[in-house]
Amino acid sequence: DAQLEQAHQFIVEHACQGITVDEVLRLLPFSLPTFHKRFAAKYGRTPGAEIRRLRTEQARYYLQTTTLTITRVGQLCGYDQHSKFANFFKRETGLTPSEYRRLTHGSKASRLRRSRG
């Protein structure tokens, strides 16, 4: 339904700006339980899980492909405090941002260099 698609698009566009499910819900004529149920039926996860998934995806991208500080990556993903970002990232991935970066930063480029050498 169009309202759910609008809510999903809002989440995609604003997930890394620190939005909450309540903010998304304000755009819709649904109760919270109805929103959760309908969103999960359509997208396979709750609105909160979708926000977390998108933030995690963006954080992984920055950690893997840039040299931005972890604090800055957290800010770009909607976290104003380094510790909140680090706790979020570890809960979602099982790794701290530093561990993730160490394991993946530039990994595609290094694999290419090794395969050519």
C-alpha positions as CSV (number, residue, x, y, z in Angstrom):
1,D,0.0,0.0,0.0
2,A,1.1,3.5,-0.8
3,Q,1.3,4.7,2.8
4,L,3.6,1.9,3.8
5,E,5.8,2.6,0.7
6,Q,5.9,6.3,1.7
7,A,6.9,5.3,5.3
8,H,9.6,3.0,3.9
9,Q,11.0,5.6,1.6
10,F,11.1,8.1,4.5
11,I,13.1,5.5,6.5
12,V,15.5,5.0,3.7
13,E,16.1,8.7,3.2
14,H,16.3,9.6,6.9
15,A,17.6,6.5,8.8
16,C,21.0,8.0,9.4
17,Q,19.6,11.2,10.7
18,G,18.6,9.6,14.0
19,I,14.9,9.1,13.2
20,T,12.7,7.0,15.4
21,V,9.7,4.8,14.7
22,D,7.5,7.3,16.4
23,E,8.6,10.0,13.9
24,V,7.7,7.7,11.0
25,L,4.4,6.8,12.6
26,R,3.4,10.5,12.7
27,L,3.2,10.4,8.9
28,L,0.6,7.6,9.0
29,P,-3.0,7.1,10.2
30,F,-2.0,3.8,11.9
31,S,-1.6,2.8,15.5
32,L,1.9,1.6,16.5
33,P,0.9,-2.1,16.6
34,T,-0.9,-1.9,13.2
35,F,2.1,-0.1,11.7
36,H,4.5,-2.8,13.0
37,K,2.3,-5.6,11.8
38,R,1.7,-4.2,8.3
39,F,5.3,-3.0,7.8
40,A,6.7,-6.4,8.9
41,A,4.3,-8.2,6.6
42,K,5.3,-6.1,3.6
43,Y,9.1,-5.8,4.2
44,G,10.0,-8.8,6.4
45,R,11.2,-6.7,9.4
46,T,9.8,-4.1,11.8
47,P,10.3,-0.4,11.1
48,G,12.9,-0.3,13.9
49,A,14.8,-3.2,12.5
50,E,14.8,-1.5,9.1
51,I,16.2,1.7,10.5
52,R,18.9,-0.3,12.3
53,R,19.7,-2.3,9.1
54,L,20.1,0.8,7.1
55,R,22.3,2.5,9.7
56,T,24.5,-0.6,10.0
57,E,24.8,-0.9,6.2
58,Q,25.9,2.8,6.0
59,A,28.4,2.4,8.8
60,R,29.9,-0.7,7.3
61,Y,30.3,1.2,4.0
62,Y,32.1,4.1,5.7
63,L,34.3,1.9,7.8
64,Q,35.3,-0.3,4.9
65,T,35.9,2.4,2.2
66,T,36.9,5.6,4.0
67,T,39.5,6.8,6.6
68,L,36.9,8.9,8.5
69,T,37.3,8.6,12.2
70,I,34.9,6.2,14.0
71,T,33.4,9.1,15.8
72,R,32.6,10.8,12.4
73,V,31.2,7.6,11.0
74,G,28.9,7.4,14.0
75,Q,27.8,11.0,13.5
76,L,27.1,10.3,9.8
77,C,24.9,7.3,10.9
78,G,22.9,9.3,13.4
79,Y,24.8,8.9,16.6
80,D,26.0,12.0,18.5
81,Q,28.2,10.0,21.0
82,H,31.0,7.6,20.0
83,S,30.0,5.2,22.8
84,K,26.4,4.9,21.6
85,F,27.6,4.2,18.1
86,A,30.1,1.7,19.2
87,N,27.6,-0.1,21.3
88,F,25.0,-0.1,18.5
89,F,27.5,-1.4,15.9
90,K,28.8,-4.2,18.2
91,R,25.2,-5.3,19.0
92,E,24.3,-5.4,15.3
93,T,27.4,-7.0,13.9
94,G,29.2,-8.7,16.8
95,L,32.3,-6.5,16.2
96,T,33.4,-3.1,17.4
97,P,33.7,-0.5,14.6
98,S,37.5,-0.7,15.0
99,E,37.5,-4.5,14.7
100,Y,35.3,-4.3,11.6
101,R,37.5,-1.7,10.0
102,R,40.7,-3.7,10.7
103,L,39.1,-6.8,9.1
104,T,37.5,-5.1,6.1
105,H,39.1,-1.7,5.3
106,G,40.3,-1.8,1.7
107,S,39.8,-5.5,1.6
108,K,38.6,-5.5,-2.0
109,A,41.7,-3.5,-3.1
110,S,44.0,-5.7,-1.2
111,R,42.5,-8.8,-2.7
112,L,43.0,-7.3,-6.2
113,R,46.6,-6.4,-5.5
114,R,47.3,-10.0,-4.2
115,S,45.7,-11.6,-7.2
116,R,47.8,-9.5,-9.6
117,G,51.1,-9.9,-7.7
